[in-house]
Amino acid sequence: MSGAKRGGGLLVAGTTSDAGKSVVTAGICRWLARQGVKVAPFKAQNMSLNSFVTLEGAEIGRAQAMQAQAARVEPTALMNPVLLKPGSDRSSQVVLLGKPVGEMSARGFFGASGPAAQPQSGAVSPGKALRGGRQEQLLGVVTDCLEQLRGTYDAVICEGAGSPAEINLRRTDIVNMGIARAARFPVVVVGDIDRGGVFASFFGTTALLSPEDQSLIAGYMVNKFRGDVSLLEPGMEMLRGLTGRATYGVLPFQHGLGIDEEDGLRVSLRGAVRESVVAPPVGEDVLRVAVCAVPLMSNFTDVDALAAEPGVVVRFVDRAEELADADLVVVPGTRGTVKALEWLRERGLADALARRAAEGRPVLGICGGFQVLGERISDEVESKAGEVDGLGLLPVRVRFEREKTLARPSGTALGEPVDGYEIHHGVAEVLGGEPFLDGCRVGSVWGTHWHGSLESDGFRRAFLREVAAAAGRRFVPAPDTSFGVLREEQLDLLGDLIEQHADTDALLKLIETGAPADLPFLPPGAP
């Protein structure tokens, strides 16, 4: 198969949120990379509490970092220039080109404004671009980033957000048809048939767009299909007759498929390990891990590596009694440390954690969870709550700074090398205990700001041995579990889905030459 033309591209849109845009984008990236195409992912604007730190110290969505891995390239801020991190139902932190530039309400971000000067190529200024607080002012920033990627890669596969038919937001759209129009990229709309109504969703999504937008909707892709594809073919033929557009693939429902998500409560690799017939527990016991589902939970993907271990059962909990049989409790990261602390106290989880610590039963706090376990929190930045007592399980005092720490640390713990990444406003002053990944340990309570540390295989196994010993479990970590290999297998599976179940020749033609020129208009169009 020939490589895609330099600078070509495609936008993967969806009929709804969670239709499978991230999966399809990653799958196309992996399929192209396997054909020798130099490809990059791109998402102009992402809303997620799961983020990652690139080598240049920029914060981007974890989904785009995963897609970059699928493309076999290093992730950069160009691949996700705008990241929104919700802090409440009404406001989000805006991260522009990898750096936080302020908090903004949804109305302020999506609302109307007057004209604004757009940044020139190569001269993107995050603070200036956001001035006035309006989303459309960022179109110049995201198109500049996309053009830089197009100048470096043979193909750029863009992921949309939500649905392109959100007509209330179309005027200020920079992530769906706004970016497709700016780049003249063809669009493939993905629909989740598992939810039902996929044909109506495809038709309705197209018919609600303006003629100019419809001219870029090249066709559709069905996701999560179960059963005999031949039963679906008459519907696809009728859809083509109604819309003049082809269906580029029917992707089957795949059990155990796991990738880093934008949001939600699913442990990515847990299903794959549970369904494996070749990976039973190595020791006599399983190890039960309870993750406190704190408000505004961020980077809960930290526990994926635990769930990848044979014999480790991970679940999210929100009641104190659910900690009773847990061998390890994880307090994960959060975008609202003080809010999480209040939530733990209101639900009795704080008292349960204190009892665990007194009994020598393992607790691990990561990032915001680490801060919660400390003695004192001084916060005039995130919650503006001022001085707040922590749970007092670790000798740590935390002071929130306006400047966010974004780092890719590495070190050693439990005699093993460890890599991680840091994303936090809280600065920890460690006043005692044993050193542990720039945090500390007291007895069976550990705390660190390092996300991703459990992906280091040797360290994870050493940590689980300590947990098992403290919990009195005859659990033995598997000697050969490689989280990196498991992740690569997942990405290859995504590439297989595209290669085996999509019309790859037609997709490649779209990437090279754009949307067909004779696509019909579906009334009524945008109001």
C-alpha positions in Angstrom: 0.0 0.0 0.0 1.4 3.4 -0.9 2.0 6.1 1.7 -0.4 9.0 2.1 0.4 12.3 0.4 2.3 14.7 2.6 0.1 16.9 4.6 -3.1 14.9 4.0 -5.6 14.2 6.7 -9.0 13.2 8.0 -11.4 14.2 10.8 -13.0 11.4 12.8 -16.3 12.8 14.2 -19.0 11.1 16.2 -22.8 11.0 16.4 -22.4 11.3 20.2 -19.8 11.5 22.9 -18.2 8.1 23.5 -19.2 6.8 20.1 -15.7 5.6 19.6 -13.8 8.5 18.1 -10.7 8.0 20.2 -10.6 4.3 19.4 -11.0 4.8 15.7 -8.5 7.6 15.5 -5.9 5.5 17.4 -6.7 2.5 15.1 -6.2 4.5 12.0 -3.0 5.9 13.3 -1.6 2.5 14.1 -2.8 1.1 10.8 -1.1 3.9 8.9 2.1 3.6 10.9 2.3 -0.1 10.1 2.1 0.9 6.4 5.1 3.1 6.8 3.1 6.4 6.8 4.4 9.1 9.0 1.2 10.0 10.9 0.3 12.2 13.8 -3.0 12.5 15.9 -4.6 15.8 16.6 -7.5 17.0 18.7 -8.0 20.8 18.7 -9.9 20.9 21.9 -10.3 18.2 24.6 -12.3 18.2 27.8 -10.8 15.7 30.2 -9.4 15.2 33.7 -7.0 12.5 32.4 -3.9 14.3 31.1 -0.3 13.6 30.4 3.0 15.5 30.4 5.1 15.6 27.2 8.9 15.6 27.1 8.8 19.4 26.6 6.8 19.8 29.8 3.4 20.4 28.2 0.1 19.0 29.5 -2.2 17.3 26.9 -5.1 14.8 27.0 -4.0 11.2 27.7 -6.1 10.1 24.8 -3.9 12.1 22.4 -0.7 10.7 24.1 -2.1 7.2 23.6 -2.9 8.1 19.9 0.7 9.3 19.5 1.9 6.0 20.8 -0.4 4.3 18.3 1.2 6.4 15.6 4.7 5.5 17.0 5.6 9.2 17.5 6.4 11.3 20.6 3.4 13.3 21.8 3.7 17.1 21.7 1.5 20.1 22.7 0.7 20.6 19.0 -1.4 17.4 19.1 -3.9 18.9 21.6 -3.5 22.7 21.8 -6.6 23.3 23.9 -7.4 21.2 27.0 -10.3 22.0 29.3 -10.0 20.5 32.8 -13.4 20.8 34.7 -13.3 22.2 38.2 -17.0 22.2 38.7 -20.2 21.8 36.7 -19.8 25.4 35.4 -16.1 26.1 35.0 -12.9 24.6 33.7 -9.2 25.3 33.8 -8.1 26.2 30.3 -4.7 24.7 29.3 -3.4 26.3 26.1 -0.4 24.8 24.3 0.3 22.7 27.3 0.2 25.5 29.9 -2.7 26.6 32.2 -3.9 30.1 31.3 -6.9 30.5 33.7 -10.3 29.4 34.8 -13.3 30.1 32.7 -17.0 29.4 32.8 -18.7 27.4 30.0 -20.7 30.5 29.0 -17.5 32.6 28.9 -15.7 30.0 26.8 -18.5 29.2 24.3 -20.2 32.7 24.3 -20.1 35.3 21.6 -17.5 38.0 21.3 -16.3 40.6 18.8 -13.5 39.9 16.3 -10.1 39.1 17.6 -6.7 39.1 16.0 -5.4 35.6 15.2 -1.8 34.7 16.0 0.7 34.4 13.1 2.3 31.1 12.3 5.2 30.3 14.6 4.2 33.1 17.0 1.5 31.6 19.1 1.0 33.3 22.5 -1.2 31.4 24.9 -2.1 34.4 27.1 -2.8 36.7 24.2 -4.8 34.1 22.4 -7.2 33.7 25.3 -7.6 37.4 26.0 -11.3 38.2 25.9 -12.2 34.7 26.9 -13.9 33.5 23.8 -13.5 30.1 22.1 -13.5 31.4 18.5 -10.4 33.4 19.3 -8.5 30.1 19.6 -9.3 29.0 16.0 -6.1 30.6 14.8 -4.1 28.8 17.5 -5.4 25.4 16.6 -5.2 25.8 12.9 -1.6 27.0 13.3 -0.8 23.9 15.3 -2.5 21.7 12.7 -0.5 23.4 9.9 2.7 22.8 11.8 1.9 19.1 12.0 0.9 18.9 8.4 4.3 20.4 7.5 6.0 17.6 9.4 3.9 14.5 8.8 2.5 12.7 5.8 -1.0 12.5 7.4 -2.8 14.0 10.4 -5.8 12.1 11.8 -8.0 14.5 13.8 -10.5 13.5 16.5 -13.6 15.6 16.9 -15.5 16.1 20.2 -19.1 15.3 21.1 -21.1 15.7 17.9 -20.6 18.0 14.9 -24.4 18.6 14.9 -24.4 20.6 18.2 -26.0 23.5 16.4 -26.0 25.7 19.4 -22.2 25.7 19.5 -21.5 25.6 15.7 -20.6 29.3 15.4 -17.8 29.0 17.8 -16.7 25.4 16.9 -13.0 24.8 16.6 -12.9 21.0 17.1 -15.4 19.5 14.7 -16.5 21.2 11.4 -14.7 24.4 12.3 -11.3 22.7 12.0 -12.5 20.5 9.1 -13.5 23.6 7.2 -10.3 25.4 8.0 -8.1 22.5 6.8 -10.5 21.2 4.1 -10.3 17.7 5.7 -12.9 15.0 4.8 -15.0 13.8 7.8 -16.0 10.2 8.7 -18.8 10.1 11.3 -18.6 7.2 13.8 -21.7 5.8 15.4 -22.1 3.4 18.3 -24.6 0.8 17.1 -24.6 -0.8 20.6 -26.7 2.2 21.7 -29.2 1.7 18.9 -30.6 4.2 16.3 -27.3 4.4 14.4 -28.9 5.0 11.0 -31.1 7.8 12.3 -28.0 9.3 14.0 -26.0 9.2 10.8 -28.8 10.8 8.8 -29.7 13.3 11.4 -26.2 14.4 12.1 -25.6 15.1 8.4 -29.0 16.8 7.8 -28.4 19.3 10.6 -25.3 20.7 9.0 -25.0 23.6 6.6 -24.3 22.8 2.9 -20.7 23.8 3.4 -20.2 21.5 6.3 -22.1 18.7 4.6 -19.8 18.9 1.6 -17.0 17.5 3.9 -19.0 14.6 5.4 -17.6 11.8 3.3 -19.4 8.9 5.0 -19.8 6.8 8.1 -18.3 4.1 10.3 -20.3 1.7 12.5 -18.7 0.9 15.8 -19.4 -1.9 18.3 -21.4 -4.2 16.0 -22.4 -7.6 17.3 -23.6 -10.4 15.0 -23.7 -11.1 11.3 -22.6 -8.0 9.2 -24.7 -9.3 6.2 -27.8 -8.4 8.3 -26.6 -4.8 8.4 -25.8 -4.4 4.7 -29.4 -3.6 3.5 -29.5 -0.7 6.0 -26.1 0.6 4.8 -27.3 0.4 1.2 -30.5 2.3 2.1 -28.4 4.9 4.0 -26.2 5.4 1.0 -29.3 5.9 -1.2 -30.7 8.5 1.3 -27.4 10.4 1.9 -25.2 9.6 -1.1 -22.5 8.6 1.3 -20.7 5.3 1.9 -20.1 3.4 5.1 -16.4 3.0 5.4 -16.4 0.1 7.9 -18.3 -1.9 10.5 -16.1 -2.5 13.5 -17.1 -5.4 15.7 -17.7 -5.2 19.4 -14.4 -6.2 21.0 -14.2 -7.5 24.5 -11.2 -6.5 26.6 -10.4 -3.5 24.4 -8.8 -0.8 26.6 -7.2 2.5 25.9 -6.7 5.7 27.9 -10.0 7.4 28.1 -10.9 11.1 28.3 -13.3 10.5 31.2 -15.5 7.8 32.7 -15.0 5.0 35.2 -13.5 2.0 33.5 -10.2 0.4 34.2 -8.7 0.1 30.7 -6.8 -3.2 30.9 -8.8 -5.0 33.5 -11.1 -6.7 31.1 -8.3 -8.0 28.9 -6.5 -9.6 31.8 -9.7 -11.0 33.4 -10.7 -12.7 30.1 -7.2 -14.2 29.5 -7.1 -17.9 30.0 -3.3 -17.9 30.2 -2.9 -15.5 33.1 -4.4 -17.0 36.3 -3.1 -15.7 39.7 0.4 -16.8 40.3 0.1 -17.1 44.1 -2.7 -18.7 46.2 -4.5 -15.4 46.9 -5.9 -12.6 44.8 -5.2 -9.0 45.8 -8.2 -6.6 46.1 -7.7 -3.0 45.3 -10.3 -0.3 46.1 -10.0 3.1 44.5 -11.9 5.9 46.2 -14.0 7.5 43.4 -13.4 11.1 44.6 -15.1 14.1 42.9 -13.2 15.5 39.9 -11.1 12.3 39.8 -8.1 12.8 37.5 -5.7 10.4 35.9 -7.5 7.4 37.3 -5.6 5.5 34.6 -2.9 5.2 37.2 -4.5 2.0 38.4 -4.6 0.4 35.0 -1.2 -1.1 35.6 -2.4 -2.7 38.8 -5.4 -4.2 37.0 -3.1 -5.6 34.4 -1.5 -7.9 36.9 -2.9 -11.4 37.1 -4.8 -11.9 40.4 -5.3 -8.2 41.1 -8.9 -7.1 41.3 -9.5 -3.4 41.0 -12.8 -1.6 41.7 -14.0 2.0 42.3 -15.8 2.6 45.5 -17.7 5.4 47.2 -18.8 3.9 50.5 -16.8 3.2 53.7 -17.9 -0.4 54.0 -16.4 -1.1 50.6 -13.0 -0.6 52.1 -13.4 -3.4 54.6 -12.1 -6.3 52.4 -9.6 -4.3 50.4 -6.0 -5.2 50.6 -5.0 -1.8 49.2 -6.9 1.4 49.0 -5.9 4.0 46.5 -6.8 7.7 46.8 -6.3 8.9 43.3 -5.6 12.3 41.8 -8.3 15.0 41.7 -8.8 18.5 40.3 -10.5 19.4 43.6 -8.3 18.4 46.5 -10.3 20.2 49.2 -13.6 19.1 47.7 -12.3 15.5 47.7 -11.3 15.8 51.3 -14.8 17.0 52.3 -16.3 14.2 50.3 -14.2 11.6 52.1 -15.3 13.0 55.4 -19.0 13.2 54.5 -19.1 9.5 53.4 -17.1 8.1 56.3 -14.2 7.2 54.1 -11.9 9.5 55.9 -12.5 7.6 59.2 -12.1 4.3 57.4 -8.7 5.4 56.0 -7.6 6.5 59.4 -8.5 3.1 60.9 -6.6 1.3 58.1 -3.5 3.4 58.8 -3.7 2.6 62.5 -4.0 -1.1 61.7 -1.1 -1.1 59.3 -3.3 -1.8 56.3 -2.0 -0.4 53.0 -3.1 3.0 51.6 -1.6 4.7 48.5 -2.3 8.4 47.7 -1.4 9.7 44.3 -1.1 13.5 43.5 -4.3 15.0 45.0 -4.8 11.8 47.0 -1.3 12.3 48.4 -2.2 15.9 49.4 -5.4 14.7 51.1 -3.4 12.3 53.3 -1.2 15.1 54.6 -1.5 17.2 57.8 -2.4 20.6 56.4 -3.5 22.2 53.1 -3.1 25.9 52.3 -5.2 26.6 49.2 -5.9 30.1 47.8 -5.7 28.9 44.2 -7.8 25.8 43.4 -10.6 25.9 46.0 -9.7 29.3 47.7 -10.6 27.6 51.0 -7.5 28.9 52.8 -6.1 26.7 55.6 -7.7 23.2 55.8 -6.8 20.2 57.9 -5.9 17.1 55.9 -6.3 13.5 57.1 -3.0 13.6 59.0 -1.9 10.2 57.8 1.4 11.5 56.4 3.8 14.2 57.8 3.2 16.5 54.8 2.0 20.1 54.4 0.8 21.3 51.1 0.7 24.9 49.7 -1.1 25.6 46.4 0.8 27.7 44.0 -0.6 29.5 40.9 2.1 28.0 38.7 1.4 24.4 37.8 4.2 21.8 38.2 4.5 19.8 35.0 7.4 17.4 35.0 8.6 13.9 33.9 10.6 12.7 36.9 12.5 9.4 37.2 14.2 7.8 40.2 14.4 4.7 42.3 12.0 3.2 44.9 11.9 -0.2 46.6 15.2 -0.9 44.8 13.7 -0.5 41.4 13.8 2.2 38.7 10.7 4.3 38.3 9.4 6.8 35.7 6.4 9.1 36.2 4.9 12.4 35.4 3.7 15.3 37.6 0.7 17.6 37.1 -0.2 19.6 40.2 -0.6 23.1 41.8 0.1 21.8 45.3 3.6 21.9 46.6 4.4 19.4 49.3 6.7 20.0 52.2 7.6 16.6 53.6 8.4 16.8 57.3 9.2 13.1 58.0 8.7 9.5 57.1 10.7 7.5 54.7 11.4 9.0 51.2 9.1 7.6 48.5 9.1 9.0 44.9 9.5 12.6 46.1 6.8 12.0 48.7 7.0 9.8 51.7 5.9 6.6 53.4 4.9 6.0 57.0 4.2 2.4 57.8 1.8 1.1 55.2 0.7 4.5 54.0 2.5 5.8 50.9 2.1 9.1 49.1 3.5 10.6 45.9 2.8 13.2 43.3 4.1 10.9 40.6 1.4 9.7 38.1 2.3 6.6 36.0 4.8 5.2 38.5 3.0 1.8 38.6 3.6 1.4 34.9 7.3 0.6 35.8 7.1 -3.2 35.9 9.8 -3.9 38.5 8.6 -1.2 40.9 5.0 -2.3 40.5 5.9 -5.9 41.4 8.0 -4.8 44.4 5.2 -2.5 45.6 2.6 -5.3 45.3 4.8 -7.7 47.3 4.9 -5.1 50.1 1.2 -4.7 49.9 0.6 -8.4 50.0 2.9 -8.8 53.0 1.2 -6.0 54.9 -2.3 -7.4 54.0 -1.3 -11.0 55.0 -2.1 -12.3 51.5 -0.3 -15.1 49.8 -0.3 -13.1 46.6 2.7 -13.4 44.2 3.1 -10.8 41.3 3.6 -12.5 37.9 7.3 -12.3 37.0 6.8 -11.4 33.4 3.8 -9.0 33.2 4.9 -6.0 31.0 2.5 -3.1 31.0 4.2 -1.6 28.0 3.8 -4.9 26.0 0.1 -5.1 27.0 -0.5 -1.5 25.9 1.2 -2.2 22.5 -1.0 -5.3 22.1 -4.1 -3.1 22.7 -2.9 -0.6 20.1 -2.2 -3.4 17.6 -5.7 -4.7 18.2 -7.0 -1.3 17.3 -5.0 -1.3 14.1 -6.3 -4.8 13.4 -9.9 -3.6 13.7 -9.3 -0.9 11.0 -7.2 -3.1 8.7 -9.7 -6.1 8.9 -13.1 -4.3 9.1 -12.7 -0.9 7.4 -12.4 0.0 3.7 -8.7 1.0 4.0 -8.2 1.8 0.3 -11.2 4.2 0.5 -9.9 5.7 3.8 -6.4 6.2 2.3 -8.0 7.9 -0.8 -9.9 10.3 1.5 -6.7 11.2 3.4 -4.8 11.8 0.1 -7.5 13.6 -2.0 -10.2 14.8 0.4 -14.0 14.4 0.4 -15.7 13.4 -2.9 -16.8 16.4 -4.9 -20.3 15.2 -5.7 -21.7 14.7 -2.2 -25.4 15.7 -2.1 -27.0 18.1 0.3 -29.5 16.7 2.8 -32.3 19.1 3.8 -33.0 20.9 6.0 -29.4 21.8 6.8 -28.4 24.1 9.7 -31.1 26.4 11.0 
